[in-house]
Amino acid sequence: MNVSLDDKKKTLLTKLKEQGITDEIVLEVIADIPREDFIPDFLRSQAYENAALPIESEQTISQPYIVAYMTQELRVTKNHKVLEIGTGSGYQAAVLAKLCKRLFTIERHMPLFKGAEEMFKKLRLYNITTLFGNGMKGWKEQQPFDRIMVTAAGEEIPDELLYQLKDGGIMIIPVGAQDETQHVVRITRNGDDFDVKTLLPVKFVPLLSGIVHSS
């Protein structure tokens, strides 16, 4: 018997709640956004499995639980200006855009950048501003940000991103080398000090400098 995508989505949402996703607004956004549109057609039937999936440019779309968890920990509200490093497929950006006032997102792979822009237009997410560039440098022209989300793992936390946070702002970033255990870290800025809290063990693609024009 074929199970519909809607039924698979309902099952996924139940799993997310069981795994500790308690923010009802985050769950509503996950339910609202068609994850199947952000992945290759041949993986469409797997859109609502709680797993990371491959996309273009040897990148991945994160596991729904990780997307929901990192979004919940970012504590986004409707008046926030948010920076995302690593647009990827655009799925995490779409989630954030539904929660914040303005989202600025940077992607270093041109094929992913173009694909994500098309998706944002299709979904009428007009509060997203995109940039093809080096995410490790952030977006100085638009700083400061209330929130920053990084969707690739850095061996260290880039200083340039830290100082683009507003006082009281929060950044969520996976930290750790590719051959070691990585962890999601939440950083809160207090003046020139930064409170760092280690959260969840994860596995992300590496946070890299520079730009890539082809896949």
VMD Tcl script that draws the C-alpha trace (Angstrom):
set ca {
  {0.00 0.00 0.00}
  {1.36 3.42 -0.98}
  {1.38 5.93 1.86}
  {0.66 9.52 0.79}
  {3.11 12.34 1.44}
  {0.52 13.97 3.70}
  {0.35 10.85 5.86}
  {4.15 10.63 5.95}
  {4.28 14.29 7.02}
  {1.82 13.62 9.88}
  {3.95 10.68 11.02}
  {7.08 12.86 10.91}
  {5.45 15.60 12.98}
  {4.50 13.04 15.61}
  {8.11 11.83 15.70}
  {9.41 15.39 16.07}
  {7.15 15.93 19.08}
  {8.36 12.65 20.59}
  {11.96 13.80 20.08}
  {11.36 16.98 22.08}
  {10.27 19.60 19.56}
  {7.79 21.52 21.70}
  {7.56 24.85 19.86}
  {4.14 24.69 18.21}
  {4.96 27.51 15.79}
  {8.05 25.65 14.54}
  {5.96 22.51 14.09}
  {3.31 24.46 12.18}
  {5.95 25.84 9.82}
  {7.46 22.37 9.25}
  {3.95 21.15 8.43}
  {3.35 24.08 6.07}
  {6.49 23.89 3.92}
  {6.64 21.22 1.14}
  {10.00 19.55 1.81}
  {9.49 17.41 -1.30}
  {10.01 20.53 -3.45}
  {13.54 21.03 -2.08}
  {14.97 17.63 -3.00}
  {15.68 15.79 -6.27}
  {12.59 14.25 -7.88}
  {13.87 10.69 -7.48}
  {13.92 11.18 -3.68}
  {10.43 12.68 -3.48}
  {8.95 9.63 -1.73}
  {11.56 10.05 1.04}
  {10.77 13.73 1.69}
  {9.23 13.10 5.12}
  {11.62 10.48 6.39}
  {13.51 11.81 9.38}
  {16.82 11.71 7.54}
  {19.28 13.94 5.73}
  {19.16 13.61 1.93}
  {21.65 14.46 -0.84}
  {21.17 17.53 -3.01}
  {23.30 19.21 -5.70}
  {26.96 20.19 -5.29}
  {27.69 17.27 -2.91}
  {25.66 18.96 -0.18}
  {22.71 17.72 1.89}
  {19.32 18.84 3.10}
  {19.38 18.35 6.85}
  {17.33 15.82 8.77}
  {13.93 17.36 9.67}
  {14.62 16.85 13.38}
  {17.87 18.82 13.13}
  {16.13 21.62 11.19}
  {13.37 21.77 13.81}
  {15.80 21.53 16.74}
  {18.18 24.23 15.52}
  {15.25 26.49 14.63}
  {13.69 25.98 18.06}
  {17.00 26.76 19.78}
  {17.46 29.93 17.70}
  {14.33 31.39 19.38}
  {13.21 33.46 16.41}
  {10.35 35.96 16.64}
  {8.44 37.97 14.04}
  {10.43 41.17 14.66}
  {13.84 39.57 14.11}
  {16.37 40.18 11.36}
  {18.10 36.85 10.71}
  {21.24 35.82 8.81}
  {21.63 32.28 7.47}
  {25.01 30.96 6.35}
  {24.61 28.17 3.80}
  {21.34 28.45 1.87}
  {21.69 24.97 0.38}
  {18.39 23.74 -1.01}
  {16.62 26.68 0.65}
  {14.56 24.52 3.02}
  {15.99 25.85 6.29}
  {15.74 29.38 4.89}
  {12.06 28.83 4.10}
  {11.45 27.68 7.67}
  {13.21 30.72 9.12}
  {11.49 33.13 6.74}
  {8.09 32.04 8.05}
  {9.22 32.94 11.58}
  {11.13 36.21 11.22}
  {10.71 39.69 9.76}
  {13.64 39.59 7.31}
  {15.98 36.76 6.35}
  {19.34 37.27 4.68}
  {20.90 34.07 3.37}
  {24.32 33.40 1.78}
  {25.29 30.46 -0.46}
  {28.72 29.71 -1.96}
  {27.60 27.16 -4.61}
  {26.04 28.85 -7.65}
  {23.75 25.91 -8.67}
  {22.28 25.79 -5.14}
  {21.99 29.58 -5.02}
  {19.98 29.69 -8.27}
  {17.77 26.76 -7.27}
  {16.97 28.25 -3.88}
  {16.08 31.62 -5.41}
  {13.60 29.88 -7.71}
  {12.04 28.05 -4.75}
  {11.63 31.25 -2.74}
  {9.77 32.83 -5.68}
  {7.58 29.74 -6.09}
  {6.64 29.80 -2.40}
  {6.24 33.62 -2.42}
  {8.74 34.11 0.38}
  {9.33 37.77 -0.32}
  {11.09 38.55 2.98}
  {14.21 36.63 1.90}
  {17.26 38.43 0.48}
  {19.93 36.20 -1.09}
  {23.65 36.60 -1.68}
  {26.07 34.47 -3.68}
  {29.24 34.75 -1.64}
  {31.55 33.60 1.11}
  {29.39 32.95 4.17}
  {32.32 32.87 6.56}
  {32.58 36.65 6.13}
  {28.90 37.15 6.96}
  {27.07 40.15 5.52}
  {28.64 43.31 6.93}
  {26.43 45.67 4.92}
  {23.33 44.27 6.68}
  {24.68 43.83 10.21}
  {23.80 43.69 13.04}
  {21.52 40.63 13.17}
  {19.20 39.49 15.93}
  {19.87 35.87 15.02}
  {22.42 33.93 12.93}
  {21.99 30.34 11.77}
  {24.94 28.44 10.29}
  {24.10 25.23 8.42}
  {27.62 23.81 8.01}
  {30.17 22.77 10.64}
  {33.14 24.99 11.40}
  {36.21 23.69 13.19}
  {36.12 27.05 14.95}
  {33.45 29.73 15.35}
  {34.18 32.54 12.83}
  {34.88 35.80 14.68}
  {33.41 37.84 11.83}
  {30.03 36.21 12.42}
  {30.15 36.68 16.18}
  {30.61 40.43 15.86}
  {27.73 40.73 13.39}
  {25.34 39.70 16.17}
  {23.40 42.36 18.02}
  {23.97 42.63 21.76}
  {21.67 39.95 23.17}
  {21.60 38.15 19.82}
  {21.86 34.40 19.37}
  {23.82 32.28 16.91}
  {23.33 28.57 16.29}
  {26.26 26.79 14.63}
  {27.54 23.20 14.36}
  {31.16 23.07 15.56}
  {33.79 20.36 15.08}
  {36.15 18.80 12.54}
  {34.81 16.37 9.95}
  {36.59 13.39 11.52}
  {35.45 14.24 15.04}
  {32.16 14.50 16.89}
  {30.45 17.76 16.04}
  {27.98 19.58 18.27}
  {25.34 22.21 17.74}
  {26.40 25.23 19.81}
  {24.25 28.17 20.90}
  {26.09 31.47 21.36}
  {24.52 34.49 23.06}
  {26.24 37.86 22.78}
  {26.55 39.94 25.95}
  {28.44 43.09 24.96}
  {31.94 41.96 24.03}
  {31.43 38.62 25.80}
  {29.86 35.51 24.32}
  {28.05 32.83 26.31}
  {28.59 29.45 24.61}
  {26.39 26.43 25.32}
  {27.01 23.01 23.74}
  {23.78 21.29 22.76}
  {23.34 18.32 20.41}
  {25.83 15.94 18.69}
  {25.43 16.22 14.89}
  {27.12 15.54 11.55}
  {27.25 18.41 9.02}
  {29.13 19.19 5.82}
  {32.12 21.49 6.44}
  {31.91 25.28 6.63}
  {34.25 26.44 3.87}
  {35.54 29.76 2.56}
  {35.35 30.98 -1.02}
  {32.73 30.49 -3.75}
  {32.01 27.72 -6.28}
  {30.53 28.66 -9.67}
  {29.74 25.12 -10.91}
  {28.40 21.95 -9.28}
}
mol new
graphics top color blue
foreach p $ca { graphics top sphere $p radius 0.5 }
foreach p [lrange $ca 0 end-1] q [lrange $ca 1 end] { graphics top cylinder $p $q radius 0.2 }
display resetview
